[in-house]
Amino acid sequence: MVENFPQSGRHLANKYNRETLQARLDAEPFARRTFSFYRYVYLNEPAEVRDRLYAQWDALQCLGRIYVAHEGINAQMNVPAHHWDRFVEELNAWPEFAGVPLKIAVEDDGKSFLKLQVKTRPHILADGLPLGTYDVTDVGRHVTAAEWNELMEHPNAVVVDIRNHYESEIGRFEGALTPQAETFREELPEVLDLLQGQEEAPVLLYCTGGIRCEKTSSFLKHHGFKNVNQLHGGIIDYARQIQEQGLPNKFHGKNFVFDDRLGESISGEVISHCHQCGGPSDRHTNCQNTACNLLFLQCPACADAHEGTCSPKCQSILHLPEDQREEAQRAQAQANAGKAKRFHRSRPAAI
């Protein structure tokens, strides 16, 4: 059941609750394919593009989270396998999106998204800077997995993880610099500071699917870096290439993904630790006290012992009488109001 097209500037949405959507997804008799794509391209009327894309993709039973802005498109989606060819054909019929690389998930049970959301945004990737501060189309050199592995052997190469700290904590390339930012807008100045004085060195940028390193490469070139390289297709496509071509894998651990899976293993290693007991774990979860909602690493044993919560305080709130629990959660939610999304902060160990 889909709402009528709303006024321009709002996003199209469905009216089902999460439980209904999950039951419907679980009952589907067909497979889905999870993938992502992005493109920096000037779009004159993002709201019109959004409305047309929603209509096309809703007709194909697509699910996902898509952002459209004047600077382009950023999409994480799944599509019924039997609609895949038609989806690709229709996407390529858009001159703005023709030939855009589609990064297909390595591990995929088809349960990555529950609904279709297509929204307009000022940016497809918020950097905290006014539009036009630097040219987002003047990007670094795209390199394949084989070229990436070779560049990593360069004695002066600097590998930089252009992701948030909770992502690099569970998986990263050998020797990579791992900024401790929680948002991309925090990360750009931190990366610039980390690379100070290395404007002539080969800089190797990587992220999940490519969109963050693409924008970072433009930012670094704007600030005088001469040899900026980015892993084409990000970790997602790196995993595909090394599998298909039998290449050595230089990525350790799990790749964090922004859907209900929260990650897909690349090397089979667990390089991170449970934030409660310190044992091996790469399992991200949100605190079951919804007013807290902290994203943290929790092993199955601690999940059972602490009932999916991050602290004794949060666990105790779950057991309060309903009226007291609601009052405690309201107070906690008010205390967190206006703050950025909360993550457990733990500096990754070197690999």
Secondary structure, 3 states (H helix, E strand, C coil): CECCCCCCCCCECECCCHHHHHHHHHCCCCCEEEEEEEEECCCCCHHHHHHHHHHHHHHCCCEEEEEEECCEEEEEEEEEHHHHHHHHHHHHCCCCCCCCCCEECCCCCCCCCCCEEEEECCCCCCCCCCCCCCCCCCCCEEECHHHHHHHHCCCCCEEEECCCHHHHCCEEECCCECCCCCCHHHHHHHHHHHCCCCCCCCEEEECCCCHHHHHHHHHHHHCCCCCEEEECCHHHHHHHHHHHHCCCCCEEEEECCCCCCCCEECCCCCCCECCCCCCECCCEEECCCCCCCCEEECCHHHHHHCCCCCCHHHHHHHCCCHHHHHHHHHHHHHHHCCCCCCECCCCCCCC
